[in-house]
Amino acid sequence: MGFLCLIPVIDGTATALHNAYTKYFEEKNIPFKENMVGFGADGTNQYIPHLFLMKFICHSFHRCASYACKTLPRGNSPKRIGDYKEFQCFVNVKPHKLLHRSQTRWLSLLLVLKRLLEQLPALKLYFQNTVLSDRLLAAQSILDKCLEPTTELYLEFLNFMLPYFNDLNKDMQFESPKLY
């Protein structure tokens, strides 16, 4: 069993998909109703009960992450940025800005993660100072997460694993089939 073809479809409804692959199989005289065991689609609304459905999970992850990122607060107070730069200098960390994950390019997560790991010592000090001086609940919550030992462990694990996941995802985006 192998990969047969890729049929470009503009309308991703169940009916349009069904019509596209039915037409292809009939043109090639392939008895697909008896022989087809799987169907790969990009998460559209088809429902074929007797077939194995392989959705491209990377697109589902992207949608979830993008939706979650839309709810993150944004703020660019010049005073806070200046205060943070002082802590960066104190812990001898490059004065980089923290990166925001792109809504359209979820592969940017690795760059954000690397920057976060680079800036973590300065972030810890900054939020310790902010909690003491401003007594903000949000700052306390962020500080608590920064100080949890598992936080850095998770970030380091993701830093190790994301390149493999990104490479796999890039391979899945090829226009033509790849054999390994």
C-alpha positions in Angstrom: 0.0 0.0 0.0 1.4 3.5 -0.8 0.5 7.1 -1.5 -1.6 7.4 -4.7 -2.0 11.1 -5.4 -2.8 14.5 -4.0 -6.0 16.1 -5.4 -6.2 19.9 -5.0 -9.6 20.9 -3.8 -10.7 24.5 -3.4 -14.0 23.8 -1.6 -13.3 21.8 1.5 -16.8 20.6 2.3 -17.6 16.9 2.6 -19.6 16.9 -0.7 -16.8 18.6 -2.7 -14.2 16.2 -1.3 -16.3 13.2 -2.1 -17.0 14.4 -5.6 -13.3 15.1 -6.2 -12.0 11.7 -5.2 -14.9 9.9 -6.7 -14.2 11.6 -10.0 -10.5 10.8 -9.8 -11.1 7.1 -9.0 -13.7 6.7 -11.7 -11.4 8.3 -14.3 -8.7 5.8 -13.4 -11.1 2.9 -13.3 -10.1 2.2 -9.6 -12.8 0.3 -7.6 -12.3 2.5 -4.6 -15.4 1.5 -2.6 -14.0 -2.0 -2.2 -10.3 -1.1 -1.9 -9.8 2.2 -0.1 -8.9 1.9 3.6 -7.8 5.4 4.4 -8.3 9.0 3.5 -6.1 12.0 4.6 -7.6 15.4 4.7 -6.7 18.8 6.2 -9.3 18.8 9.0 -12.4 19.5 6.9 -15.9 18.4 7.8 -16.0 15.1 6.0 -17.5 12.0 7.6 -16.8 8.6 6.2 -17.5 5.9 8.8 -15.8 2.9 7.3 -12.5 4.8 6.5 -9.6 5.6 8.6 -9.4 9.4 8.8 -6.0 11.0 9.2 -6.3 14.7 10.0 -3.1 16.7 9.9 -2.7 17.3 13.6 -0.1 20.1 13.1 -2.9 22.3 11.8 -5.1 21.5 14.9 -2.2 22.4 17.2 -1.7 25.6 15.3 -5.4 26.6 15.6 -5.4 25.9 19.4 -2.1 27.8 20.0 -3.2 30.8 17.9 -6.5 31.0 19.7 -4.8 30.9 23.1 -2.3 33.5 22.1 -5.1 35.9 21.1 -6.1 36.0 24.8 -2.7 37.0 26.1 -2.4 40.5 27.5 -0.2 42.9 25.6 1.6 45.9 27.1 4.5 48.0 26.1 5.0 50.5 29.0 8.2 52.4 28.4 8.8 52.6 32.2 8.5 48.8 32.5 10.7 48.2 29.5 13.3 50.6 31.0 13.1 48.9 34.4 13.5 45.5 32.8 16.6 46.6 30.9 18.2 47.4 34.3 17.7 43.8 35.4 19.0 42.5 32.1 22.2 44.4 32.7 22.4 43.3 36.3 22.3 39.6 35.4 24.5 40.1 32.3 21.9 39.1 29.8 21.7 40.6 26.3 19.1 43.4 26.3 16.8 41.6 23.9 13.1 42.2 23.8 10.9 39.2 24.6 9.4 37.8 21.4 5.7 37.2 20.7 4.7 34.1 19.0 3.3 34.8 15.5 -0.3 34.0 14.9 0.3 32.8 11.4 3.7 31.1 11.8 3.4 28.7 14.7 6.9 27.4 13.9 8.1 30.7 15.5 7.5 29.1 18.9 11.0 27.8 19.1 12.5 31.3 18.7 10.2 32.6 21.4 11.2 29.7 23.7 14.9 30.3 23.2 14.5 34.0 24.0 12.5 33.2 27.1 15.2 30.8 28.4 17.9 33.4 27.7 15.9 36.0 29.6 14.7 33.9 32.5 17.2 35.1 35.1 16.3 38.7 34.3 12.6 38.0 34.3 12.9 36.4 37.8 14.6 39.4 39.3 12.3 41.8 37.5 9.1 40.2 38.8 10.6 39.8 42.3 11.2 43.6 42.3 7.7 44.3 40.8 6.0 42.1 43.4 7.8 43.9 46.2 7.4 47.4 44.9 4.0 47.4 43.1 2.3 44.4 44.9 0.5 43.3 41.7 -1.3 40.0 41.7 -0.4 39.4 38.1 3.3 39.9 38.8 3.1 37.5 41.7 1.4 34.9 39.5 4.2 35.2 36.9 6.9 35.2 39.5 5.5 32.0 41.0 5.6 30.3 37.6 9.1 31.6 37.0 10.4 30.2 40.3 8.8 26.8 40.0 11.6 24.3 39.3 9.5 22.5 36.8 9.0 25.6 34.7 12.6 25.7 33.5 12.6 21.9 33.1 9.6 22.1 30.8 11.1 24.9 28.8 14.4 23.0 28.4 12.5 19.9 27.3 10.6 21.9 24.7 13.8 23.5 23.6 15.2 20.1 23.0 12.1 18.6 21.3 10.7 21.5 19.2 13.4 21.3 16.5 12.4 17.7 15.8 8.7 18.6 15.7 9.5 21.7 13.5 11.5 19.6 11.0 8.8 17.0 10.8 6.2 19.7 10.2 8.3 21.2 7.5 8.6 17.8 5.8 4.8 17.5 5.9 4.4 20.7 4.0 6.2 19.5 0.9 4.2 19.8 -2.3 5.3 16.4 -3.5 5.5 13.0 -1.8 8.8 12.1 0.0 10.1 8.5 0.4 12.2 7.5 3.4 
